[in-house]
Amino acid sequence: MADKIRFQYEDFETFAEGTLDTRGRKGLADDVPVHYKVVRLTIRIKTEESDKKLERLKDLVARYCPVDSLIKAAVPDYEVIWERI
């Protein structure tokens, strides 16, 4: 997406954390899902681009990224946090 809108950046990092009830995976509870219940994705980006252009990038990623769409559909409490560095 960054290339598509000619968004320039110097550095880009992602960090993810989540909450998973392992009872579902271990077969100890039938009513517990085997996937994460909570996921927090932090995207850290170093750029000189304007806030407006960064918002455009965020919107495009949220709209067209297949991984983001998959997590959004599967995880009830999913949040993406963008930070400038």
PDB file with one MODEL, atoms N, CA, C and O in Angstrom:
MODEL        1
ATOM      1  N   MET A   1       0.826  -1.193   0.000  1.00  0.00           N
ATOM      2  CA  MET A   1       0.000   0.000   0.000  1.00  0.00           C
ATOM      3  C   MET A   1       0.868   1.253   0.000  1.00  0.00           C
ATOM      4  O   MET A   1       0.540   2.238  -0.661  1.00  0.00           O
ATOM      5  N   ALA A   2       1.971   1.219   0.738  1.00  0.00           N
ATOM      6  CA  ALA A   2       2.850   2.392   0.787  1.00  0.00           C
ATOM      7  C   ALA A   2       3.382   2.723  -0.600  1.00  0.00           C
ATOM      8  O   ALA A   2       3.412   3.888  -0.995  1.00  0.00           O
ATOM      9  N   ASP A   3       3.801   1.705  -1.335  1.00  0.00           N
ATOM     10  CA  ASP A   3       4.291   1.947  -2.695  1.00  0.00           C
ATOM     11  C   ASP A   3       3.189   2.510  -3.587  1.00  0.00           C
ATOM     12  O   ASP A   3       3.422   3.406  -4.399  1.00  0.00           O
ATOM     13  N   LYS A   4       2.006   1.975  -3.421  1.00  0.00           N
ATOM     14  CA  LYS A   4       0.880   2.386  -4.263  1.00  0.00           C
ATOM     15  C   LYS A   4       0.584   3.885  -4.150  1.00  0.00           C
ATOM     16  O   LYS A   4       0.256   4.535  -5.142  1.00  0.00           O
ATOM     17  N   ILE A   5       0.704   4.432  -2.926  1.00  0.00           N
ATOM     18  CA  ILE A   5       0.409   5.866  -2.758  1.00  0.00           C
ATOM     19  C   ILE A   5       1.692   6.700  -2.630  1.00  0.00           C
ATOM     20  O   ILE A   5       1.654   7.871  -2.251  1.00  0.00           O
ATOM     21  N   ARG A   6       2.835   6.064  -2.958  1.00  0.00           N
ATOM     22  CA  ARG A   6       4.138   6.743  -2.898  1.00  0.00           C
ATOM     23  C   ARG A   6       4.424   7.319  -1.511  1.00  0.00           C
ATOM     24  O   ARG A   6       4.873   8.455  -1.363  1.00  0.00           O
ATOM     25  N   PHE A   7       4.154   6.511  -0.529  1.00  0.00           N
ATOM     26  CA  PHE A   7       4.385   6.881   0.864  1.00  0.00           C
ATOM     27  C   PHE A   7       5.817   6.520   1.217  1.00  0.00           C
ATOM     28  O   PHE A   7       6.214   5.359   1.120  1.00  0.00           O
ATOM     29  N   GLN A   8       6.584   7.505   1.624  1.00  0.00           N
ATOM     30  CA  GLN A   8       7.993   7.300   1.970  1.00  0.00           C
ATOM     31  C   GLN A   8       8.140   7.094   3.473  1.00  0.00           C
ATOM     32  O   GLN A   8       7.527   7.805   4.269  1.00  0.00           O
ATOM     33  N   TYR A   9       8.956   6.119   3.853  1.00  0.00           N
ATOM     34  CA  TYR A   9       9.239   5.904   5.275  1.00  0.00           C
ATOM     35  C   TYR A   9      10.662   5.384   5.420  1.00  0.00           C
ATOM     36  O   TYR A   9      11.214   4.769   4.508  1.00  0.00           O
ATOM     37  N   GLU A  10      11.243   5.647   6.591  1.00  0.00           N
ATOM     38  CA  GLU A  10      12.615   5.240   6.863  1.00  0.00           C
ATOM     39  C   GLU A  10      12.684   3.925   7.632  1.00  0.00           C
ATOM     40  O   GLU A  10      13.619   3.143   7.458  1.00  0.00           O
ATOM     41  N   ASP A  11      11.700   3.689   8.473  1.00  0.00           N
ATOM     42  CA  ASP A  11      11.711   2.478   9.296  1.00  0.00           C
ATOM     43  C   ASP A  11      10.274   2.049   9.550  1.00  0.00           C
ATOM     44  O   ASP A  11       9.366   2.878   9.615  1.00  0.00           O
ATOM     45  N   PHE A  12      10.081   0.734   9.694  1.00  0.00           N
ATOM     46  CA  PHE A  12       8.747   0.162   9.895  1.00  0.00           C
ATOM     47  C   PHE A  12       8.911  -1.097  10.729  1.00  0.00           C
ATOM     48  O   PHE A  12       9.660  -1.999  10.355  1.00  0.00           O
ATOM     49  N   GLU A  13       8.211  -1.163  11.862  1.00  0.00           N
ATOM     50  CA  GLU A  13       8.262  -2.335  12.733  1.00  0.00           C
ATOM     51  C   GLU A  13       6.848  -2.704  13.160  1.00  0.00           C
ATOM     52  O   GLU A  13       5.986  -1.835  13.293  1.00  0.00           O
ATOM     53  N   THR A  14       6.617  -3.975  13.371  1.00  0.00           N
ATOM     54  CA  THR A  14       5.333  -4.416  13.907  1.00  0.00           C
ATOM     55  C   THR A  14       5.567  -5.285  15.142  1.00  0.00           C
ATOM     56  O   THR A  14       6.526  -6.053  15.221  1.00  0.00           O
ATOM     57  N   PHE A  15       4.667  -5.135  16.088  1.00  0.00           N
ATOM     58  CA  PHE A  15       4.689  -5.931  17.317  1.00  0.00           C
ATOM     59  C   PHE A  15       3.269  -6.409  17.573  1.00  0.00           C
ATOM     60  O   PHE A  15       2.317  -5.641  17.428  1.00  0.00           O
ATOM     61  N   ALA A  16       3.124  -7.661  17.950  1.00  0.00           N
ATOM     62  CA  ALA A  16       1.796  -8.195  18.227  1.00  0.00           C
ATOM     63  C   ALA A  16       1.787  -8.893  19.581  1.00  0.00           C
ATOM     64  O   ALA A  16       2.758  -9.538  19.978  1.00  0.00           O
ATOM     65  N   GLU A  17       0.675  -8.747  20.272  1.00  0.00           N
ATOM     66  CA  GLU A  17       0.466  -9.484  21.513  1.00  0.00           C
ATOM     67  C   GLU A  17      -0.993  -9.902  21.557  1.00  0.00           C
ATOM     68  O   GLU A  17      -1.861  -9.241  20.987  1.00  0.00           O
ATOM     69  N   GLY A  18      -1.249 -11.001  22.239  1.00  0.00           N
ATOM     70  CA  GLY A  18      -2.612 -11.490  22.284  1.00  0.00           C
ATOM     71  C   GLY A  18      -2.902 -12.295  23.534  1.00  0.00           C
ATOM     72  O   GLY A  18      -2.007 -12.669  24.291  1.00  0.00           O
ATOM     73  N   THR A  19      -4.194 -12.547  23.722  1.00  0.00           N
ATOM     74  CA  THR A  19      -4.667 -13.355  24.835  1.00  0.00           C
ATOM     75  C   THR A  19      -5.326 -14.608  24.268  1.00  0.00           C
ATOM     76  O   THR A  19      -6.217 -14.542  23.421  1.00  0.00           O
ATOM     77  N   LEU A  20      -4.867 -15.733  24.757  1.00  0.00           N
ATOM     78  CA  LEU A  20      -5.342 -17.022  24.269  1.00  0.00           C
ATOM     79  C   LEU A  20      -5.663 -17.905  25.465  1.00  0.00           C
ATOM     80  O   LEU A  20      -4.831 -18.085  26.354  1.00  0.00           O
ATOM     81  N   ASP A  21      -6.868 -18.451  25.483  1.00  0.00           N
ATOM     82  CA  ASP A  21      -7.250 -19.399  26.522  1.00  0.00           C
ATOM     83  C   ASP A  21      -6.878 -20.792  26.006  1.00  0.00           C
ATOM     84  O   ASP A  21      -7.561 -21.335  25.138  1.00  0.00           O
ATOM     85  N   THR A  22      -5.817 -21.358  26.529  1.00  0.00           N
ATOM     86  CA  THR A  22      -5.293 -22.623  26.010  1.00  0.00           C
ATOM     87  C   THR A  22      -6.163 -23.834  26.322  1.00  0.00           C
ATOM     88  O   THR A  22      -5.910 -24.924  25.807  1.00  0.00           O
ATOM     89  N   ARG A  23      -7.187 -23.659  27.159  1.00  0.00           N
ATOM     90  CA  ARG A  23      -8.059 -24.807  27.457  1.00  0.00           C
ATOM     91  C   ARG A  23      -8.727 -25.338  26.195  1.00  0.00           C
ATOM     92  O   ARG A  23      -8.950 -26.542  26.066  1.00  0.00           O
ATOM     93  N   GLY A  24      -9.049 -24.436  25.258  1.00  0.00           N
ATOM     94  CA  GLY A  24      -9.673 -24.874  24.008  1.00  0.00           C
ATOM     95  C   GLY A  24      -8.745 -25.736  23.175  1.00  0.00           C
ATOM     96  O   GLY A  24      -9.156 -26.770  22.649  1.00  0.00           O
ATOM     97  N   ARG A  25      -7.500 -25.317  23.054  1.00  0.00           N
ATOM     98  CA  ARG A  25      -6.519 -26.073  22.269  1.00  0.00           C
ATOM     99  C   ARG A  25      -6.164 -27.402  22.917  1.00  0.00           C
ATOM    100  O   ARG A  25      -5.857 -28.373  22.226  1.00  0.00           O
ATOM    101  N   LYS A  26      -6.206 -27.444  24.229  1.00  0.00           N
ATOM    102  CA  LYS A  26      -5.854 -28.674  24.949  1.00  0.00           C
ATOM    103  C   LYS A  26      -7.036 -29.631  25.065  1.00  0.00           C
ATOM    104  O   LYS A  26      -6.891 -30.743  25.574  1.00  0.00           O
ATOM    105  N   GLY A  27      -8.213 -29.197  24.588  1.00  0.00           N
ATOM    106  CA  GLY A  27      -9.388 -30.038  24.664  1.00  0.00           C
ATOM    107  C   GLY A  27      -9.998 -30.113  26.050  1.00  0.00           C
ATOM    108  O   GLY A  27     -10.756 -31.037  26.344  1.00  0.00           O
ATOM    109  N   LEU A  28      -9.681 -29.156  26.900  1.00  0.00           N
ATOM    110  CA  LEU A  28     -10.178 -29.175  28.272  1.00  0.00           C
ATOM    111  C   LEU A  28     -11.528 -28.480  28.429  1.00  0.00           C
ATOM    112  O   LEU A  28     -12.197 -28.640  29.450  1.00  0.00           O
ATOM    113  N   ALA A  29     -11.929 -27.705  27.413  1.00  0.00           N
ATOM    114  CA  ALA A  29     -13.216 -26.995  27.480  1.00  0.00           C
ATOM    115  C   ALA A  29     -13.772 -26.865  26.066  1.00  0.00           C
ATOM    116  O   ALA A  29     -13.156 -26.231  25.209  1.00  0.00           O
ATOM    117  N   ASP A  30     -14.922 -27.456  25.824  1.00  0.00           N
ATOM    118  CA  ASP A  30     -15.526 -27.439  24.493  1.00  0.00           C
ATOM    119  C   ASP A  30     -16.034 -26.056  24.087  1.00  0.00           C
ATOM    120  O   ASP A  30     -16.125 -25.751  22.898  1.00  0.00           O
ATOM    121  N   ASP A  31     -16.363 -25.227  25.067  1.00  0.00           N
ATOM    122  CA  ASP A  31     -16.950 -23.926  24.761  1.00  0.00           C
ATOM    123  C   ASP A  31     -15.902 -22.808  24.638  1.00  0.00           C
ATOM    124  O   ASP A  31     -16.265 -21.639  24.509  1.00  0.00           O
ATOM    125  N   VAL A  32     -14.628 -23.150  24.675  1.00  0.00           N
ATOM    126  CA  VAL A  32     -13.549 -22.161  24.572  1.00  0.00           C
ATOM    127  C   VAL A  32     -12.961 -22.230  23.168  1.00  0.00           C
ATOM    128  O   VAL A  32     -12.528 -23.296  22.729  1.00  0.00           O
ATOM    129  N   PRO A  33     -12.943 -21.090  22.451  1.00  0.00           N
ATOM    130  CA  PRO A  33     -12.382 -21.104  21.094  1.00  0.00           C
ATOM    131  C   PRO A  33     -10.878 -21.389  21.114  1.00  0.00           C
ATOM    132  O   PRO A  33     -10.188 -21.101  22.093  1.00  0.00           O
ATOM    133  N   VAL A  34     -10.391 -21.955  20.020  1.00  0.00           N
ATOM    134  CA  VAL A  34      -8.972 -22.298  19.939  1.00  0.00           C
ATOM    135  C   VAL A  34      -8.128 -21.131  19.419  1.00  0.00           C
ATOM    136  O   VAL A  34      -6.903 -21.237  19.363  1.00  0.00           O
ATOM    137  N   HIS A  35      -8.753 -20.044  19.046  1.00  0.00           N
ATOM    138  CA  HIS A  35      -8.003 -18.888  18.552  1.00  0.00           C
ATOM    139  C   HIS A  35      -7.947 -17.781  19.616  1.00  0.00           C
ATOM    140  O   HIS A  35      -8.575 -17.873  20.670  1.00  0.00           O
ATOM    141  N   TYR A  36      -7.188 -16.755  19.309  1.00  0.00           N
ATOM    142  CA  TYR A  36      -7.017 -15.641  20.246  1.00  0.00           C
ATOM    143  C   TYR A  36      -8.324 -14.903  20.484  1.00  0.00           C
ATOM    144  O   TYR A  36      -9.145 -14.752  19.579  1.00  0.00           O
ATOM    145  N   LYS A  37      -8.502 -14.446  21.724  1.00  0.00           N
ATOM    146  CA  LYS A  37      -9.672 -13.643  22.082  1.00  0.00           C
ATOM    147  C   LYS A  37      -9.354 -12.158  21.974  1.00  0.00           C
ATOM    148  O   LYS A  37     -10.241 -11.346  21.712  1.00  0.00           O
ATOM    149  N   VAL A  38      -8.090 -11.806  22.176  1.00  0.00           N
ATOM    150  CA  VAL A  38      -7.634 -10.419  22.130  1.00  0.00           C
ATOM    151  C   VAL A  38      -6.330 -10.363  21.340  1.00  0.00           C
ATOM    152  O   VAL A  38      -5.437 -11.182  21.554  1.00  0.00           O
ATOM    153  N   VAL A  39      -6.219  -9.397  20.428  1.00  0.00           N
ATOM    154  CA  VAL A  39      -4.964  -9.150  19.717  1.00  0.00           C
ATOM    155  C   VAL A  39      -4.744  -7.651  19.640  1.00  0.00           C
ATOM    156  O   VAL A  39      -5.643  -6.894  19.274  1.00  0.00           O
ATOM    157  N   ARG A  40      -3.528  -7.232  19.992  1.00  0.00           N
ATOM    158  CA  ARG A  40      -3.106  -5.844  19.860  1.00  0.00           C
ATOM    159  C   ARG A  40      -1.918  -5.842  18.906  1.00  0.00           C
ATOM    160  O   ARG A  40      -0.891  -6.462  19.181  1.00  0.00           O
ATOM    161  N   LEU A  41      -2.061  -5.150  17.800  1.00  0.00           N
ATOM    162  CA  LEU A  41      -0.999  -5.020  16.814  1.00  0.00           C
ATOM    163  C   LEU A  41      -0.513  -3.582  16.856  1.00  0.00           C
ATOM    164  O   LEU A  41      -1.293  -2.652  16.648  1.00  0.00           O
ATOM    165  N   THR A  42       0.762  -3.400  17.121  1.00  0.00           N
ATOM    166  CA  THR A  42       1.342  -2.067  17.137  1.00  0.00           C
ATOM    167  C   THR A  42       2.246  -1.931  15.918  1.00  0.00           C
ATOM    168  O   THR A  42       3.134  -2.754  15.693  1.00  0.00           O
ATOM    169  N   ILE A  43       2.014  -0.904  15.150  1.00  0.00           N
ATOM    170  CA  ILE A  43       2.814  -0.605  13.971  1.00  0.00           C
ATOM    171  C   ILE A  43       3.589   0.671  14.270  1.00  0.00           C
ATOM    172  O   ILE A  43       3.000   1.721  14.524  1.00  0.00           O
ATOM    173  N   ARG A  44       4.899   0.572  14.238  1.00  0.00           N
ATOM    174  CA  ARG A  44       5.757   1.734  14.489  1.00  0.00           C
ATOM    175  C   ARG A  44       6.404   2.126  13.166  1.00  0.00           C
ATOM    176  O   ARG A  44       7.040   1.307  12.503  1.00  0.00           O
ATOM    177  N   ILE A  45       6.230   3.391  12.796  1.00  0.00           N
ATOM    178  CA  ILE A  45       6.720   3.845  11.497  1.00  0.00           C
ATOM    179  C   ILE A  45       7.449   5.178  11.646  1.00  0.00           C
ATOM    180  O   ILE A  45       6.991   6.087  12.339  1.00  0.00           O
ATOM    181  N   LYS A  46       8.571   5.264  10.988  1.00  0.00           N
ATOM    182  CA  LYS A  46       9.348   6.514  10.961  1.00  0.00           C
ATOM    183  C   LYS A  46       9.183   7.113   9.576  1.00  0.00           C
ATOM    184  O   LYS A  46       9.593   6.526   8.574  1.00  0.00           O
ATOM    185  N   THR A  47       8.572   8.295   9.537  1.00  0.00           N
ATOM    186  CA  THR A  47       8.282   8.929   8.257  1.00  0.00           C
ATOM    187  C   THR A  47       8.223  10.445   8.405  1.00  0.00           C
ATOM    188  O   THR A  47       7.958  10.973   9.485  1.00  0.00           O
ATOM    189  N   GLU A  48       8.471  11.117   7.312  1.00  0.00           N
ATOM    190  CA  GLU A  48       8.329  12.574   7.251  1.00  0.00           C
ATOM    191  C   GLU A  48       6.997  12.949   6.585  1.00  0.00           C
ATOM    192  O   GLU A  48       6.688  14.131   6.437  1.00  0.00           O
ATOM    193  N   GLU A  49       6.223  11.954   6.190  1.00  0.00           N
ATOM    194  CA  GLU A  49       4.956  12.211   5.513  1.00  0.00           C
ATOM    195  C   GLU A  49       3.973  12.918   6.453  1.00  0.00           C
ATOM    196  O   GLU A  49       4.098  12.834   7.675  1.00  0.00           O
ATOM    197  N   SER A  50       3.013  13.602   5.875  1.00  0.00           N
ATOM    198  CA  SER A  50       2.007  14.340   6.644  1.00  0.00           C
ATOM    199  C   SER A  50       1.070  13.385   7.378  1.00  0.00           C
ATOM    200  O   SER A  50       0.956  12.209   7.031  1.00  0.00           O
ATOM    201  N   ASP A  51       0.405  13.917   8.398  1.00  0.00           N
ATOM    202  CA  ASP A  51      -0.599  13.126   9.124  1.00  0.00           C
ATOM    203  C   ASP A  51      -1.703  12.666   8.183  1.00  0.00           C
ATOM    204  O   ASP A  51      -2.210  11.551   8.311  1.00  0.00           O
ATOM    205  N   LYS A  52      -2.073  13.517   7.246  1.00  0.00           N
ATOM    206  CA  LYS A  52      -3.131  13.173   6.291  1.00  0.00           C
ATOM    207  C   LYS A  52      -2.727  11.970   5.433  1.00  0.00           C
ATOM    208  O   LYS A  52      -3.530  11.066   5.205  1.00  0.00           O
ATOM    209  N   LYS A  53      -1.497  11.966   4.969  1.00  0.00           N
ATOM    210  CA  LYS A  53      -1.042  10.850   4.142  1.00  0.00           C
ATOM    211  C   LYS A  53      -0.883   9.572   4.978  1.00  0.00           C
ATOM    212  O   LYS A  53      -1.134   8.473   4.485  1.00  0.00           O
ATOM    213  N   LEU A  54      -0.474   9.718   6.221  1.00  0.00           N
ATOM    214  CA  LEU A  54      -0.388   8.550   7.104  1.00  0.00           C
ATOM    215  C   LEU A  54      -1.784   7.970   7.355  1.00  0.00           C
ATOM    216  O   LEU A  54      -1.957   6.752   7.369  1.00  0.00           O
ATOM    217  N   GLU A  55      -2.759   8.825   7.549  1.00  0.00           N
ATOM    218  CA  GLU A  55      -4.143   8.354   7.720  1.00  0.00           C
ATOM    219  C   GLU A  55      -4.614   7.610   6.479  1.00  0.00           C
ATOM    220  O   GLU A  55      -5.310   6.601   6.586  1.00  0.00           O
ATOM    221  N   ARG A  56      -4.243   8.095   5.316  1.00  0.00           N
ATOM    222  CA  ARG A  56      -4.608   7.426   4.055  1.00  0.00           C
ATOM    223  C   ARG A  56      -4.003   6.024   4.015  1.00  0.00           C
ATOM    224  O   ARG A  56      -4.673   5.064   3.634  1.00  0.00           O
ATOM    225  N   LEU A  57      -2.737   5.911   4.411  1.00  0.00           N
ATOM    226  CA  LEU A  57      -2.088   4.606   4.436  1.00  0.00           C
ATOM    227  C   LEU A  57      -2.790   3.669   5.414  1.00  0.00           C
ATOM    228  O   LEU A  57      -3.050   2.510   5.090  1.00  0.00           O
ATOM    229  N   LYS A  58      -3.093   4.163   6.594  1.00  0.00           N
ATOM    230  CA  LYS A  58      -3.797   3.343   7.595  1.00  0.00           C
ATOM    231  C   LYS A  58      -5.139   2.845   7.054  1.00  0.00           C
ATOM    232  O   LYS A  58      -5.484   1.676   7.225  1.00  0.00           O
ATOM    233  N   ASP A  59      -5.883   3.724   6.411  1.00  0.00           N
ATOM    234  CA  ASP A  59      -7.184   3.352   5.853  1.00  0.00           C
ATOM    235  C   ASP A  59      -7.047   2.274   4.786  1.00  0.00           C
ATOM    236  O   ASP A  59      -7.828   1.323   4.754  1.00  0.00           O
ATOM    237  N   LEU A  60      -6.059   2.421   3.917  1.00  0.00           N
ATOM    238  CA  LEU A  60      -5.858   1.432   2.850  1.00  0.00           C
ATOM    239  C   LEU A  60      -5.444   0.075   3.410  1.00  0.00           C
ATOM    240  O   LEU A  60      -5.920  -0.963   2.950  1.00  0.00           O
ATOM    241  N   VAL A  61      -4.568   0.086   4.393  1.00  0.00           N
ATOM    242  CA  VAL A  61      -4.141  -1.177   5.007  1.00  0.00           C
ATOM    243  C   VAL A  61      -5.335  -1.862   5.666  1.00  0.00           C
ATOM    244  O   VAL A  61      -5.532  -3.066   5.502  1.00  0.00           O
ATOM    245  N   ALA A  62      -6.125  -1.099   6.408  1.00  0.00           N
ATOM    246  CA  ALA A  62      -7.299  -1.674   7.082  1.00  0.00           C
ATOM    247  C   ALA A  62      -8.317  -2.214   6.073  1.00  0.00           C
ATOM    248  O   ALA A  62      -9.038  -3.170   6.358  1.00  0.00           O
ATOM    249  N   ARG A  63      -8.365  -1.612   4.930  1.00  0.00           N
ATOM    250  CA  ARG A  63      -9.357  -2.013   3.932  1.00  0.00           C
ATOM    251  C   ARG A  63      -8.912  -3.186   3.057  1.00  0.00           C
ATOM    252  O   ARG A  63      -9.727  -4.044   2.720  1.00  0.00           O
ATOM    253  N   TYR A  64      -7.621  -3.232   2.684  1.00  0.00           N
ATOM    254  CA  TYR A  64      -7.173  -4.192   1.684  1.00  0.00           C
ATOM    255  C   TYR A  64      -6.198  -5.263   2.159  1.00  0.00           C
ATOM    256  O   TYR A  64      -5.916  -6.195   1.406  1.00  0.00           O
ATOM    257  N   CYS A  65      -5.680  -5.167   3.360  1.00  0.00           N
ATOM    258  CA  CYS A  65      -4.728  -6.168   3.825  1.00  0.00           C
ATOM    259  C   CYS A  65      -5.466  -7.463   4.179  1.00  0.00           C
ATOM    260  O   CYS A  65      -6.328  -7.454   5.058  1.00  0.00           O
ATOM    261  N   PRO A  66      -5.142  -8.573   3.513  1.00  0.00           N
ATOM    262  CA  PRO A  66      -5.857  -9.820   3.784  1.00  0.00           C
ATOM    263  C   PRO A  66      -5.607 -10.366   5.188  1.00  0.00           C
ATOM    264  O   PRO A  66      -6.496 -10.982   5.775  1.00  0.00           O
ATOM    265  N   VAL A  67      -4.428 -10.152   5.725  1.00  0.00           N
ATOM    266  CA  VAL A  67      -4.135 -10.628   7.082  1.00  0.00           C
ATOM    267  C   VAL A  67      -4.951  -9.830   8.097  1.00  0.00           C
ATOM    268  O   VAL A  67      -5.528 -10.403   9.022  1.00  0.00           O
ATOM    269  N   ASP A  68      -5.000  -8.513   7.924  1.00  0.00           N
ATOM    270  CA  ASP A  68      -5.802  -7.670   8.809  1.00  0.00           C
ATOM    271  C   ASP A  68      -7.270  -8.079   8.759  1.00  0.00           C
ATOM    272  O   ASP A  68      -7.930  -8.163   9.794  1.00  0.00           O
ATOM    273  N   SER A  69      -7.772  -8.330   7.573  1.00  0.00           N
ATOM    274  CA  SER A  69      -9.177  -8.741   7.413  1.00  0.00           C
ATOM    275  C   SER A  69      -9.452 -10.073   8.094  1.00  0.00           C
ATOM    276  O   SER A  69     -10.497 -10.255   8.718  1.00  0.00           O
ATOM    277  N   LEU A  70      -8.524 -10.992   7.973  1.00  0.00           N
ATOM    278  CA  LEU A  70      -8.688 -12.309   8.584  1.00  0.00           C
ATOM    279  C   LEU A  70      -8.718 -12.209  10.110  1.00  0.00           C
ATOM    280  O   LEU A  70      -9.574 -12.805  10.765  1.00  0.00           O
ATOM    281  N   ILE A  71      -7.774 -11.450  10.664  1.00  0.00           N
ATOM    282  CA  ILE A  71      -7.735 -11.297  12.119  1.00  0.00           C
ATOM    283  C   ILE A  71      -8.982 -10.572  12.610  1.00  0.00           C
ATOM    284  O   ILE A  71      -9.578 -10.959  13.616  1.00  0.00           O
ATOM    285  N   LYS A  72      -9.371  -9.529  11.903  1.00  0.00           N
ATOM    286  CA  LYS A  72     -10.563  -8.759  12.271  1.00  0.00           C
ATOM    287  C   LYS A  72     -11.806  -9.655  12.343  1.00  0.00           C
ATOM    288  O   LYS A  72     -12.642  -9.500  13.232  1.00  0.00           O
ATOM    289  N   ALA A  73     -11.912 -10.581  11.407  1.00  0.00           N
ATOM    290  CA  ALA A  73     -13.079 -11.468  11.354  1.00  0.00           C
ATOM    291  C   ALA A  73     -13.041 -12.546  12.441  1.00  0.00           C
ATOM    292  O   ALA A  73     -14.088 -13.017  12.883  1.00  0.00           O
ATOM    293  N   ALA A  74     -11.848 -12.933  12.868  1.00  0.00           N
ATOM    294  CA  ALA A  74     -11.727 -14.059  13.794  1.00  0.00           C
ATOM    295  C   ALA A  74     -11.576 -13.663  15.263  1.00  0.00           C
ATOM    296  O   ALA A  74     -11.914 -14.443  16.153  1.00  0.00           O
ATOM    297  N   VAL A  75     -11.074 -12.466  15.515  1.00  0.00           N
ATOM    298  CA  VAL A  75     -10.747 -12.075  16.891  1.00  0.00           C
ATOM    299  C   VAL A  75     -11.738 -11.018  17.374  1.00  0.00           C
ATOM    300  O   VAL A  75     -11.827  -9.943  16.781  1.00  0.00           O
ATOM    301  N   PRO A  76     -12.473 -11.303  18.425  1.00  0.00           N
ATOM    302  CA  PRO A  76     -13.498 -10.362  18.891  1.00  0.00           C
ATOM    303  C   PRO A  76     -12.946  -9.014  19.367  1.00  0.00           C
ATOM    304  O   PRO A  76     -13.600  -7.985  19.199  1.00  0.00           O
ATOM    305  N   ASP A  77     -11.758  -9.016  19.953  1.00  0.00           N
ATOM    306  CA  ASP A  77     -11.173  -7.782  20.487  1.00  0.00           C
ATOM    307  C   ASP A  77      -9.832  -7.553  19.795  1.00  0.00           C
ATOM    308  O   ASP A  77      -8.784  -7.955  20.299  1.00  0.00           O
ATOM    309  N   TYR A  78      -9.881  -6.904  18.635  1.00  0.00           N
ATOM    310  CA  TYR A  78      -8.698  -6.670  17.798  1.00  0.00           C
ATOM    311  C   TYR A  78      -8.488  -5.177  17.655  1.00  0.00           C
ATOM    312  O   TYR A  78      -9.413  -4.432  17.331  1.00  0.00           O
ATOM    313  N   GLU A  79      -7.252  -4.748  17.902  1.00  0.00           N
ATOM    314  CA  GLU A  79      -6.944  -3.324  17.789  1.00  0.00           C
ATOM    315  C   GLU A  79      -5.593  -3.148  17.106  1.00  0.00           C
ATOM    316  O   GLU A  79      -4.638  -3.865  17.404  1.00  0.00           O
ATOM    317  N   VAL A  80      -5.523  -2.184  16.186  1.00  0.00           N
ATOM    318  CA  VAL A  80      -4.278  -1.827  15.524  1.00  0.00           C
ATOM    319  C   VAL A  80      -3.902  -0.426  15.992  1.00  0.00           C
ATOM    320  O   VAL A  80      -4.697   0.510  15.904  1.00  0.00           O
ATOM    321  N   ILE A  81      -2.697  -0.304  16.482  1.00  0.00           N
ATOM    322  CA  ILE A  81      -2.206   0.976  17.004  1.00  0.00           C
ATOM    323  C   ILE A  81      -1.015   1.412  16.148  1.00  0.00           C
ATOM    324  O   ILE A  81      -0.026   0.689  16.027  1.00  0.00           O
ATOM    325  N   TRP A  82      -1.125   2.591  15.564  1.00  0.00           N
ATOM    326  CA  TRP A  82      -0.022   3.141  14.753  1.00  0.00           C
ATOM    327  C   TRP A  82       0.720   4.166  15.592  1.00  0.00           C
ATOM    328  O   TRP A  82       0.104   5.008  16.245  1.00  0.00           O
ATOM    329  N   GLU A  83       2.032   4.092  15.574  1.00  0.00           N
ATOM    330  CA  GLU A  83       2.870   5.054  16.300  1.00  0.00           C
ATOM    331  C   GLU A  83       3.955   5.591  15.373  1.00  0.00           C
ATOM    332  O   GLU A  83       4.582   4.844  14.622  1.00  0.00           O
ATOM    333  N   ARG A  84       4.157   6.893  15.444  1.00  0.00           N
ATOM    334  CA  ARG A  84       5.305   7.479  14.739  1.00  0.00           C
ATOM    335  C   ARG A  84       6.526   7.341  15.630  1.00  0.00           C
ATOM    336  O   ARG A  84       6.451   7.529  16.844  1.00  0.00           O
ATOM    337  N   ILE A  85       7.653   7.010  15.011  1.00  0.00           N
ATOM    338  CA  ILE A  85       8.914   6.946  15.771  1.00  0.00           C
ATOM    339  C   ILE A  85       9.908   7.932  15.191  1.00  0.00           C
ATOM    340  O   ILE A  85      11.031   8.038  15.683  1.00  0.00           O
TER     341      ILE A  85
ENDMDL
END
